[in-house]
Amino acid sequence: MELKIFYTGVGSTKDEYTEAEFLTMMNDEFTNKNWDNVSDEKRVRQLQYKEWNLPNDFVVFTLMDWIEYSGANIIIN
């Protein structure tokens, strides 16, 4: 059984993703993002999360970290 993730936030183009699709999107939208070109307001909102040092720590996020950070949900069939 393949894990499915429900996500409609930043970067989404549909609402259901495979694990690989979701992780690729998170990396494209957050890990590999040039944060220098983001407004201060948006940067503060997106880079304050628990005790993480973001954006640097995005590279060590696990799937569960991404799900919690993004507000996504695992779909259980």
Secondary structure, DSSP 4 states (H G I P E B T S, - for coil): ---EEE--STT-SSSEEEHHHHHHHHIIIIIT--GGGS-HHHHHHHH--TT--TTGGGGG--HHHHHHHHT-EEE--
